């Protein structure tokens, strides 16, 4: 979309420490653990482990708070009334600095692996701690690394991280294990449902990056997506949370730069631009035998996007929400 490599012109020197901004949010989550039906424990080396849905039930409010932690304290998440029968409530997300909040923090971009065979552990880490470790290419692209004295990670998992993995993460962050917090949010849990759906703005930012849109041109953004019913079955739960974004997500981005770039971005962003669009995600996932890499990466996008060109004030809208596909995914009578 542009001859400029994404992120090269970003003024990240003025960006705040997302680790420091998220720290009080983490503190309040731990402090209110009983009220939020969470369980807090310590690893042998002193890392804080917050169970938000494995051995305890968790709750929607916990998921909302965890989503704001995922945003590195640079965004707000709320649950409000929706406008579709299949989804009477929705998750709403806003950030005044979408690249920092979504790509430097919320994006589940750090692959954590430990052990082999039956003892193998795998999880994708999101949250502000990613910017402390800065192990991913995105951080060199945008020119940002956090220097906070603590690191928080959110893992979409149904198992606590093993001791060896915690020690490795501590080394990668250059911090003692006691400075780390791991928040565990299973896909099938109430908290996990909210924190996954709250990624509606993040998937739009990630696709902007994949499409080569200059990230420094993304000035502001907000999004919403329906809150699906959770399911105790992993594939069903994963399908519903993905479909909430693919078929019900709506995002508006406010961008600088030429109007023509904003128009081209709007045309490419919606999930309907993908060849895999049109069926519930769980069906696609089972068809490719649980191999994410066989799914068109362009599918992971909001259903409807609006891109406002600040240079001219024109807004370009593409895509559309699908109550029929949402009802099919969410298990509502049709």
Secondary structure, 3 states (H helix, E strand, C coil): CCCCCCCCCCCHHHCCCHHHHHHHHHHHHHHCCCCCCCEEEECCCCCEEEECCCCCCCCHHHHHHHHHHHCCCCCEEEEEEEEECCEEEEEEEEECCHHHHHHHHHCCCEEEEECCHHHCEEEEEECCHHHHHCCCHHHHHHCCCCCCCCEEEEECCCCCCCHHHHHHHHHHHCCCHHHEEEEECCCCCHHHHHHHHCCHHHHHHHHHHHHCCCHHHEEEEEEEEECCCCCCCHHHHHHHHHHHHHHHCEEEEEECCCHHHHHHHHHHHCHHHCCCCCCCHHHHHHHCCCCHHHCCHHHCCCCEEEEEECCCCCEEEEECCCHHHHHHHHCCCC
